[in-house]
């Protein structure tokens, strides 16, 4: 996929990552994920590594948008976590399962992420909430996709705050804006006038040709 948007998001577990859970806001995490899907689906390809708390959020929004989501989204999962796959995986019809590398969690995740970041040309990455995996994905994403825009949604807290701190000065919108739909339209360059298309191949290459046009009067 070209011009894809990568989503890195999770809801921190207080037991496994108390330092991340302390600053995370699960309501805002859900709102940010839902807003991203609302803005991009049927307009830009969306790629993410399956997370049990995030994939169901995406599915809830996706089923209400009349596009062929199996053509617009690409979900990656490592076979290392086969016992934890959410049932919603089956809905997306476009899941890439990567190898369980010698039953080693870290090596298996690295393989999955390397494939995610090398098999697409990304326009941007959005980071929401999360724990240490968010930081690892940020660092690897920057290595594989140095020209892509990085958008840490600071208000969602968690490891995304550390990503933001490592980036230095950020636009005020990324630290203050809670209207995530407006934020993503602006920061991802997706006009509110853009139509949604059932399949990527139906979408004109010229952005202006994607804009909604009023009916021609008789």
Secondary structure, DSSP 8 states (H G I E B T S, - for coil): --SEEEEEEE---TTT-HHHHTT--HHHHHHHHHHHHHHHTTTS-EEEE--TTTHHHHHHHHTTS-S-HHHHEEEEEEGGGGGG--TTHHHHS-EEEE---TT-HHHHHHHHHHHHHHSS-EEEEEEEE--HHHHHHHHHHHHH-TTSEEEEEGGG-TTHHHHHHHH-S--HHHHH---HHHHHHHHTT--TTB---SSGGGS-SSGGGGB-------
